Amino acid sequence: MYKNDARPKAKFIMWLQLQDKLLTTDRLAKWVIALDLECVMFHTQPESRNHLFMDCDFTRAVWNRILLWLQKQERPTTGWDQHVAWIIQNVKGRTQQAHIFKSVYAECVYAIWMERNQRIFEKKSRNWEIIAREIAYLSNVRASHAIPLHSHASSVTVFNRLNFSEWHEQVKFHLGVMDLDMALLNDNPAAIT
């Protein structure tokens, strides 16, 4: 599960999540820290690992979009043990789909945790759809660099299902910025077009 193409910080947060070591408000309250126990996403229930990563409507919306792109079955919502069994089922084997799912899961956990922290500490929030797109985009970029050239065509097939065409202009812009950065880095103004 931990050998995947997600960013190291995403893998670390995922590890903390699976070990129930993230400092959610229910855990902080056990230390007698006075704080608001409500989930910062929708303010409907107390925040816990299970609520934040399984039951919260915000998280469900993110996951449903990601699973739609991956053409996977909906996640179980009956309990943490079933959630973990579902993860294990999807990461088994050496298929590219399993490899991609590992990365996507880690990035999803990280994005949800970071959104929670931004809402608490910076008073900023983003739409669930933006977060789902960011997860899919990051996973696509990281997987396209990690998958060997001989299997690249099948990995492209997997990610073509993710419908990245709507991001074409945004990707072109980012690639243009990277080209500009490289030209400036190499001190080659002729490369700037």
Secondary structure, 3 states (H helix, E strand, C coil): CCCCCCCHHHHHHHHHHHCCCCCCHHHHHCCCCCCCCECCCCCCCECCHHHHHHHCHHHHHHHHHHHHHHCCCCCCCCCHHHHHHHHHHHHCCCCHHHHHHHHHHHHHHHHHHHHHHHHHHHCCCCCHHHHHHHHHHHHHHHHHHHCCHHHHHHHHHHHHCCCHHHHHHHHHHHHHHHHHHHHHHCCCHHHCC
